[in-house]
Amino acid sequence: MINFVFCSSHREFSVSLRVCDASAMEKPGNQILWVVTMKPLIDTYRHKGLRKKLAVEVRSKGVRDERVLQAIETIPRHFFLDSSFVEFAYQDKPFPIGSGQTISQPYTVAFQTELLNLKRGEKVLEIGTGSGYQACVLVEMGARVFSIERHHGLYLKTKKLLEEMKYRPRLFYGDGYKGLPAFAPFDKILVTAAAPYIPEPLIQQLNQGGIMVIPVGRGQTQVMMKLTRVSDTEVSKEECGYFRFVPMLEDKAD
């Protein structure tokens, strides 16, 4: 028996090669048996304790919505990082996830989510699925989530992970600047990348009374904007501080 162990982003594969003897491999009709075991995602008491501390830290920075804090405490953030970087999962910092993208700082996720004034059952459009962590926070709070990712590889990876985690947002591969007109209108829209301007199609896909939260700016820091669609022709705007995001790009990417 020969044993191998392979590691992927979210799984460890144990493979056993069972061979009677070396010469048997060369004989016609003989079969080599491969046994592949996929170990499940593991969430330990240690991870849960670290999440609890993270939620306390996020609260200390000003987030007060108990449902947001509960979602931060509930969702295993280490599932969204490569297994080699688990120790970074519960630090209040962003972290690269590939394709030039990051998993946002937990405080930033909580801050944006709190600005939405989210109610259970509301229909939310997320622009920039990324790792899927923000989408899970929204689902955990009872939202019906539609999320767009422009990087095809990241879209596929995140879709697989969220299915394994039993979260069910509706994920789409597409251009976030265009939104999802076929599924509009939305009660809330959340943009998780820095837009150089506010895309008009997104405003048009927002329900009357709906809220859009979007970081806007071309420099290294952006202004977090909270937009409320007052009527068909009027949108109120509120500036809510400065943050740093990766840029929001147009079109799809492979």
TORZASE-716694 format. One record per residue (C-alpha): x, y, z; residue number from 1. Coordinates in steps of 0.05 Angstrom, whole numbers, always signed. Layout:
BEGIN
SITE       c1       c2       c3   seq
SITE        X        Y        Z   NUM
...
end
This chain:
BEGIN
SITE       c1       c2       c3   seq
SITE       +0       +0       +0     1
SITE      +28      +68      -20     2
SITE       -4     +130      +11     3
SITE       -4     +201      -16     4
SITE      -33     +266      +12     5
SITE      -50     +325      -33     6
SITE      -72     +393       -8     7
SITE     -118     +442      -45     8
SITE     -147     +509      -23     9
SITE     -202     +480      +21    10
SITE     -190     +405      +22    11
SITE     -139     +353      +39    12
SITE     -141     +291       -5    13
SITE     -115     +225      +20    14
SITE     -100     +176      -37    15
SITE      -81     +104      -28    16
SITE      -49      +62      -84    17
SITE      -59      -12      -71    18
SITE      -12      -57     -110    19
SITE       +1     -132      -97    20
SITE      +71     -129     -126    21
SITE     +109      -88     -178    22
SITE     +104     -141     -232    23
SITE      +28     -144     -224    24
SITE      +23      -74     -251    25
SITE      +50      -98     -318    26
SITE       +2     -157     -327    27
SITE      -58     -146     -373    28
SITE     -124     -144     -338    29
SITE      -97     -124     -270    30
SITE     -127      -62     -239    31
SITE      -97       -9     -195    32
SITE     -145      +13     -140    33
SITE     -144      +87     -122    34
SITE     -181     +106      -58    35
SITE     -194     +180      -52    36
SITE     -219     +209      +13    37
SITE     -242     +281      +18    38
SITE     -237     +309      +89    39
SITE     -294     +356     +108    40
SITE     -286     +429     +125    41
SITE     -270     +432     +199    42
SITE     -293     +485     +247    43
SITE     -264     +475     +317    44
SITE     -279     +506     +385    45
SITE     -214     +545     +376    46
SITE     -241     +575     +311    47
SITE     -306     +592     +345    48
SITE     -269     +626     +402    49
SITE     -228     +667     +353    50
SITE     -292     +689     +317    51
SITE     -322     +711     +382    52
SITE     -260     +754     +396    53
SITE     -264     +781     +325    54
SITE     -337     +802     +335    55
SITE     -318     +837     +400    56
SITE     -262     +874     +363    57
SITE     -310     +895     +307    58
SITE     -360     +919     +359    59
SITE     -305     +961     +393    60
SITE     -294     +997     +326    61
SITE     -366    +1023     +325    62
SITE     -410     +969     +292    63
SITE     -474     +962     +333    64
SITE     -522     +920     +292    65
SITE     -527     +855     +332    66
SITE     -548     +815     +271    67
SITE     -485     +837     +234    68
SITE     -441     +819     +294    69
SITE     -476     +752     +301    70
SITE     -462     +736     +228    71
SITE     -388     +753     +238    72
SITE     -387     +707     +298    73
SITE     -423     +651     +261    74
SITE     -388     +645     +193    75
SITE     -323     +606     +192    76
SITE     -278     +657     +157    77
SITE     -220     +608     +155    78
SITE     -258     +568     +102    79
SITE     -247     +625      +53    80
SITE     -171     +625      +59    81
SITE     -120     +575      +35    82
SITE     -105     +525      +90    83
SITE      -34     +552      +95    84
SITE      -60     +619     +119    85
SITE     -112     +598     +170    86
SITE      -76     +637     +226    87
SITE      -94     +702     +189    88
SITE     -168     +686     +183    89
SITE     -190     +719     +247    90
SITE     -146     +780     +245    91
SITE     -185     +844     +228    92
SITE     -147     +852     +163    93
SITE     -159     +842      +89    94
SITE     -122     +784      +56    95
SITE     -107     +767      -18    96
SITE     -147     +709      -48    97
SITE     -120     +709     -119    98
SITE     -142     +741     -185    99
SITE     -118     +808     -156   100
SITE     -175     +806     -105   101
SITE     -179     +806      -29   102
SITE     -225     +781      +25   103
SITE     -244     +846      +58   104
SITE     -227     +866     +128   105
SITE     -282     +840     +174   106
SITE     -295     +910     +201   107
SITE     -305     +936     +130   108
SITE     -353     +879     +115   109
SITE     -392     +894     +179   110
SITE     -391     +969     +167   111
SITE     -418     +964      +96   112
SITE     -471     +913     +117   113
SITE     -495     +957     +174   114
SITE     -503    +1016     +126   115
SITE     -553     +974      +86   116
SITE     -604     +973     +144   117
SITE     -620     +903     +120   118
SITE     -686     +870     +135   119
SITE     -699     +795     +132   120
SITE     -726     +773      +64   121
SITE     -700     +834      +26   122
SITE     -671     +824      -43   123
SITE     -597     +845      -46   124
SITE     -551     +852     -106   125
SITE     -477     +845      -89   126
SITE     -426     +870     -140   127
SITE     -361     +831     -131   128
SITE     -372     +762     -102   129
SITE     -297     +751      -89   130
SITE     -287     +698      -36   131
SITE     -361     +695      -20   132
SITE     -353     +717      +52   133
SITE     -394     +781      +46   134
SITE     -449     +742       +9   135
SITE     -452     +693      +67   136
SITE     -459     +750     +117   137
SITE     -519     +775      +78   138
SITE     -550     +705      +73   139
SITE     -538     +694     +147   140
SITE     -579     +756     +160   141
SITE     -637     +730     +120   142
SITE     -627     +766      +54   143
SITE     -642     +738      -15   144
SITE     -574     +749      -47   145
SITE     -556     +757     -120   146
SITE     -481     +765     -130   147
SITE     -438     +780     -192   148
SITE     -364     +762     -201   149
SITE     -324     +782     -263   150
SITE     -267     +732     -254   151
SITE     -289     +665     -281   152
SITE     -239     +623     -241   153
SITE     -258     +658     -176   154
SITE     -332     +651     -192   155
SITE     -325     +575     -201   156
SITE     -282     +567     -138   157
SITE     -329     +608      -95   158
SITE     -391     +574     -122   159
SITE     -363     +506     -103   160
SITE     -343     +529      -33   161
SITE     -410     +560      -16   162
SITE     -446     +498      -39   163
SITE     -402     +457       +8   164
SITE     -417     +506      +64   165
SITE     -492     +500      +50   166
SITE     -501     +574      +34   167
SITE     -545     +588      -26   168
SITE     -537     +658      -55   169
SITE     -550     +662     -130   170
SITE     -482     +672     -162   171
SITE     -470     +700     -232   172
SITE     -409     +708     -276   173
SITE     -414     +777     -308   174
SITE     -400     +851     -310   175
SITE     -418     +886     -245   176
SITE     -426     +953     -279   177
SITE     -487     +925     -315   178
SITE     -519     +894     -254   179
SITE     -573     +842     -264   180
SITE     -631     +877     -299   181
SITE     -668     +812     -310   182
SITE     -675     +803     -235   183
SITE     -686     +877     -216   184
SITE     -709     +914     -177   185
SITE     -669     +904     -114   186
SITE     -682     +929      -44   187
SITE     -608     +938      -30   188
SITE     -545     +939      -72   189
SITE     -476     +929      -42   190
SITE     -412     +943      -83   191
SITE     -348     +912      -56   192
SITE     -298     +945     -102   193
SITE     -277    +1017     -114   194
SITE     -318    +1048     -170   195
SITE     -291    +1111     -205   196
SITE     -363    +1134     -211   197
SITE     -432    +1110     -191   198
SITE     -459    +1066     -248   199
SITE     -526    +1090     -272   200
SITE     -552    +1020     -288   201
SITE     -545    +1002     -214   202
SITE     -585    +1062     -192   203
SITE     -640    +1043     -242   204
SITE     -642     +973     -213   205
SITE     -654     +999     -142   206
SITE     -724     +999     -113   207
SITE     -755    +1064      -92   208
SITE     -734    +1072      -19   209
SITE     -677    +1024      -32   210
SITE     -605    +1034       -9   211
SITE     -539    +1026      -46   212
SITE     -472    +1025      -10   213
SITE     -412    +1036      -55   214
SITE     -340    +1060      -46   215
SITE     -326    +1115      -98   216
SITE     -260    +1144     -120   217
SITE     -200    +1135     -166   218
SITE     -144    +1144     -115   219
SITE     -114    +1099      -63   220
SITE     -172    +1114      -16   221
SITE     -245    +1120      -32   222
SITE     -306    +1152       -1   223
SITE     -359    +1103      +24   224
SITE     -425    +1128       -4   225
SITE     -494    +1110      +19   226
SITE     -547    +1125      -34   227
SITE     -621    +1123      -22   228
SITE     -669    +1124      -81   229
SITE     -721    +1173      -58   230
SITE     -762    +1172     -122   231
SITE     -755    +1155     -196   232
SITE     -716    +1220     -206   233
SITE     -684    +1235     -138   234
SITE     -627    +1200     -102   235
SITE     -600    +1224      -35   236
SITE     -525    +1215      -21   237
SITE     -488    +1209      +44   238
SITE     -412    +1204      +55   239
SITE     -393    +1152     +107   240
SITE     -318    +1154     +114   241
SITE     -256    +1133      +76   242
SITE     -234    +1062      +59   243
SITE     -188    +1024      +12   244
SITE     -215     +975      -39   245
SITE     -189     +940     -102   246
SITE     -214     +975     -165   247
SITE     -280     +957     -196   248
SITE     -266     +937     -268   249
SITE     -312     +931     -328   250
SITE     -327     +869     -370   251
SITE     -314     +796     -354   252
SITE     -245     +766     -341   253
SITE     -222     +695     -351   254
end
